[in-house]
């Protein structure tokens, strides 16, 4: 798919361009920003990140495993202390908690990678190193007949550079 | 024409609304922080010193492995000594990083932004150091993995009711999560380094390490959510790790140890010592790399207030220990605490009280809180004081148990001291290597507090940027 990428020096110019591009429905948008800005979220209205579910289910699985390994091992290899139960849930809460945190946090990172599309071995079309420094970028992916309109819109809102890519 | 009345700035007040008045734009952030990555002779000299200290520690450890634990200063029943003291000391140091990066993140304490990367790296290296000491302390260190539950041919499993097994889980979880937290935060910064790098080999390595991060809004959205949840689970983890370490002591029926105050007392002490080490590290870095306009006096002031608060909690815990011994009415406990402060170990106890309770009270003075030289000197005292706190916890209890025939003394040998010095070498070697390869201040998070470039002036745009931040009221 072809598209054009616009470089913006100012945040508000980029936000205005996004709002108009969304209204005009010229194509799919990808926004590059050196740091997260809530202004882009307001302009793009993206869906909520599902990463939190990874934390919940990963954490619960870890918690169950932490309790289970301690209980199972205590019953499998009993270390009998006069009159005490083989398994004792109070100290085993430490294992439940620690493995909850461990698996929950690692699952969260896995969720981040899955939904953010990393690791990525090839650089994305339209990316420019200036987008990690101070500039904002808007990549508009559209059919060839809409390229000129997208370019004009980006320039109208103050893009300092617009180039085509594919 | 209406005039806009700006509220006068109060530059000498540390607040949650952190501004960096001398940082004009995002490009300046990159330029100033990435400039710290160039190697210098001073850095090389410090690295060599750290490696030499590490070499001394390794040599002493190999000697101990060859000769046996008798070359350390153990004197039965004092069978926990410098190694366990140093283990608890380094775990404590490792607390401030996650406190600053996770707990202060959840509380939206802005002053953390410029110091959290250093603190996080410090945490990882401190826990790496701490993890060595239980192994060094073992008579047969090569059998350390017996504490990890894994299927083996003898069908043996560890005792899950033992605090030592709790420790293994707590420390390994903490090391894994703090490393993950550090690395996840580093990914966008490594991508920035990748984009600036001109050397093709380094560029390739940085591209791999950044996982092809491209700064898209989609990536940031999931990143922000993941970072929030990592912070949320790291917060109870911080509190749990040193609580579990304190159970190593509190579960034993030994005078001075068997007390329910230990978990909060250890956690407060750990945070206090960690902030002390943050000052020890960040103040020279700030001066050496000329980062005063990033790590401002306001940030140090706010961190100093946290230091003062934790010092007072620790001091309160010391006093409550005495109160419990008196109020409990147990003769052995009362004798033990008397011996700790006025008897055999008075010198160690008074070093602890002076460094951890008395000297930090100077931070009530705003002038001293805003004096980096004093904060650095104080941080050295705090580091010493917190090592002695662990000495005072470990040694006096074991050397003064229930029966007079068990009372004895303890003196570390050159092997103990060499391994202690080696631990500092190990810690600083990793830290110095980190400082040279990766940004010591988080590039993207600092950019978040720098006002973005705007076409139309915005009400939130600071109109009164200054070249520097005055250290005291009236400075110009």
Interface residues (C-beta under 8 A of the other chain):
Chain A: X9 X10 X11 X12 X13 X30 X31 X32 X33 X34 X35 X36 X37 X40 X41 X44 X46 X49 X51 X52 X55 X59 X69 X70 X73 X74 X76 X77 X79 X81 X88 X91 X92 X94 X95 X97 X98 X99 X100 X101 X102 X104 X105 X106 X108 X109 X111 X112 X113 X115 X116 X117 X118 X119 X120 X121 X122 X123 X124 X127 X129 X130 X131 X132 X133 X134 X158
Chain B: X25 X26 X27 X30 X149 X155 X156 X157 X158 X159 X160 X161 X166 X169 X170 X173 X176 X177 X180 X181 X184 X187 X188 X191 X192 X195 X196 X211 X212 X213 X214 X215 X216 X217 X218 X219 X220 X221 X222 X223 X224 X225 X226 X229 X230 X232 X233 X234 X236 X237 X240 X244 X444 X445 X447 X448 X452 X453 X454 X455 X456 X458
